[in-house]
Amino acid sequence: VRDIMGKEPGDVEDEPPEESAMAVVVDTASPEQLGELANFALNVLLVVIDHHSSNKLVERAKVAIYDPHARAVSELVYLMAMHVLGLRLEKPVLELLLAGIVYDTRHFILSNARTLRMAAELLEQGASLERVLKALQSPPMEPPERIARIKGAKRMHSIRAGDYIIAFTHVGAYESSVARAILDLGADLVIVVSERGSEARVVGRARKSIVEKLGLHLGRDIMEQLSRSLGGGGGGHAQAAGASVRASLERVFSEVVRIVENFLRSRGLQPQPIT
């Protein structure tokens, strides 16, 4: 937002607004992901815009713009704005939508034909891919994030199943960054757990190869099962998913290991600890 619009992003309010008749929830798969805002959102006119493979909010929404085949929520927003409402979008808005597509598709790696057509339309209407890519460049990693990555690697419990390596670890913060780092180390699937008060947050990341060859869907096969087992909410995509569950770190860690190992056995693989 700062690089594209030239404005400093405002603070996000965690408290529900005192007076509002509507909540628009974007790119969110379950009430648990809304935290303290969940009760508010579920008791006003709810509009949901999402593309996760499963969504617990859609059935409770008054209006749902939902397409699990979309590669980015920005696709759905663009379709509504341009092709349904016929709005004329200013260049900064076009570039924010393009940035959403680039980010969600990992720089178009996860794109399909419709995604690329929309990106081309955004460029034809004046969006600058160069500006978007520059805005999405990661800033230099600060020491706390680097420390979290090192701690995650030190605490790692890893198993091997056939040709696949699966890693489990726990940290206090930067779960997604830690998961990416361990994938870069050579793991095929990474599960990172962190404790947040009375809840635990779980983040999963997987390589495309293990997802396609084993028919794995992290959101459906791991996170949704974990939330059903321990209570809470979870879901996401095939290669990237998460959950928030009401249990101790130790309980969550042992349960997610059990769920992953059972999935591997269901595919004819025998998980063995790496020592």
N, C-alpha and C positions, 0 to 999 in steps of 0.2 A: 504494500500500500504506500509506504514511504517513497519508494523509488518510482513507482508508476504514477501516483497521484500527487506526489510532492507534499503529502500531509502526514503528520504524526498520528499513528493509530491511537484511538481513545482507549481508556481502560474498559474492560468488560465487567459489567455489574453481575455479581453472583446472587444478589438478592432479587426475588421476584418483584416486578413493578407493582406499585400500589393500585394503579388504575389502568387496566388494559383488558380488552375483550377478545384479543386474538394472540396466538403464539405461532410463529413460523419457525419450524424446526428443520434444519438443513443438514444433510450428510450425517445423520445420527440414526442408529439402528435400534436403540432400546431406551426406555425411560431412565435406566440406571446411569446412562452416559450423561444425562442432564443434571445429575447431582441434586442440589437444592431447588433447582428450577423445575424438576419433574412434576411436583404436585400442582404448581401453577399451570404448566402447559397442558396437563390432562384435564383441567377444570375450566378451560376457556375454549373458544373456537380454535381448533388445532389444524394447522396446515403443515403437511409433511412433504418435503422434497428430498428424495433419496435414491440411491442406486445400489445399496448393499443387497446381497443375495437373499437375505431374510431381514424382516423389519417388524418389530413388535409394536411400533407406533402407528403403522398404516391403518390397521383395523380400528383404531380409536380416533382417527383423523376425520374431520369434516370434509377436508379436501386433501387428496393425496396425489402428488405427481411423482410416480414411482416407476422406475424401469431398471431392473437388476442387470439388464444387458448394457446399460450405459457405462462407459468407462470412467466418467467423471460427472459429478453433480452439475458442473458448469455446462455440460451438454444440455441438460434438462432446462436449466435457467435460460440458456441461449435459445432453445427451441420455443419456449414459452414467450420470451420477449420479442423475438424476431418473426417467427412463423405463425404464432397464434395471436399475439396482441399487436403485431406490426409496429413495434416501437422503434424509434431511431436512437441508436446508442452512441454516446460520445466515445472518442478514442480511448480515454482512460478506462471506461467500463469494458470496452472490447478487449483491452489488454489484460484486465483483471480476469475476464472469462478465459482468455487464452492461457493465462498463467495457471488457472485452476486445472485446465486440461493437461498442460505440460507436466504439472506436478503430480497429478493423480495417475497419469499414465507412465510415470518415470521416463520423462522426455520421449514420449510416443512409443516406448517399447511395448506397452500393453494396449496399444490402440487397435481399433477395428476400422473398417471402411468408413462408417458413419463419423467416427471421431475425427478422422483425417479430413473428411469433407467439411466438417464444421470448422476445424482449424484453418482450412483453406479459405472458407468464407470470412472468417474473422480477419485474416490477413488481407483479403481483397477489399474489406471495408475500412482498412487503415491501421489495424493493429500491427505493431512492430515485434517480430519474433526476437530480434536482437535485444530490444529493451526488456522483453519478458525474461529471456535467458540470463541477462545480466542481473535482473532483480532477484532471480531465483538462486543465484550463486550463494553457496553456503559461506557464512562469515568464518573467520578463523576460530577454531575450537578453543573454548575457554578451559582453564585447568580443571574445574569441577567435572566437566563432561569427559575430559581425558582420564581423570581419576576413576570415574564410574566405569569406563570401558575396561580399564586395567583390573578393577575389582571384579567386574563381571567375568573376565577371563580367568582370574585366580580361583573364583568360587565355582567354576563350571563343573557340572556332572555330565559326562558324555557317554553315549551308547552307539554301538554300530549294529546295523541291521542290513545284511547283504552289502551292497555297495554304498549305503547311505549312512551318514553321520548325523546324529541328532544331539543337540546340546541344550542343557537346562542350567539356568543360573538365577541369582537374585541380586538386586541392587536397591539403592534408596531412591534413585532418580535416573533420568535419561534412558529409560527402558528401550525406546526405539533405536536410539543411537547405539546402545550396547548390542542389541540384536543385529543391527547392520554390521557392526564390527566383527562379531563372531561368525556371521556368514562369510565375511571377507577372509577370515582365518581358515575357512574350508568346510564349515558345517553346511548341511543341506536343509536342516530345519532347526530353528532356535526358539526356545521359550524362555522369556524373562519375567520374573515375578518380583513385585515390590509391595511393601506394606504401606497402607495409607490409613492410619487410625484403626478403626474396627474392620476395615475392608482390605482386600488385596487386589492389586491391579496386575493383569497378566497380558503380556504382549507376545505375539507370535509372528515370525517371519519365515518364509520358505523360498527355496529356489524353484524356478519354473519346472525344472527337470523332475523333481520328486512329486510335485503337484500333478503333472501330466502322466507320469508313468505309474503312479500308485492311485490315481484318482482322488488325491487328497484335497479337501477343501478346509482350510484352517478354521474359518468361521463356523461352518456346519459341523464338521467332524470333531473338532477339539473344543472351541470356545463355547458353543451352545451346550455341548454335553457337560462341560465343566460347570457352567452356570446352573444347569438343571440339577447337578449332583450336590452343589454346595449352596445354592441360592444366590441370586444376583442376576446380572445380565451380561450377555456376550454375543458376539457375532463378528461379521466382517467379510472379507474377500477370501479367495482361494489362497493367495500368497501372503496376505497381511490381515491380521485379525486381532481382537483384543477382548478382554472381559474384566468386569469388576465383580468380585464375589465376596460374600460375608463369611470369612474364615481366616484363621491365622496363616502366616506365611508358610509355616511348616506343613500344615494340612493341605494348603493349596499346592505346594510343591510336590508332595507325594501323590496327590490325586491327579495332577496334570501328567506326571510321569506315567502313572497307571493307564490313563486314557490314551496317551500316545503309544505306549507299548502294546496295548490291546489293538489299536488300529493297525500297527505294523504286523502283529500276528494274524489279523484278519486278511492281510495281503500275502500270507505265506512266509513271512520273514520272522526270524528269531533274534530279537534284540539282545545284545550282550554288552556289559559294561566295558568301557575302554579304560585300561589301567596302565 
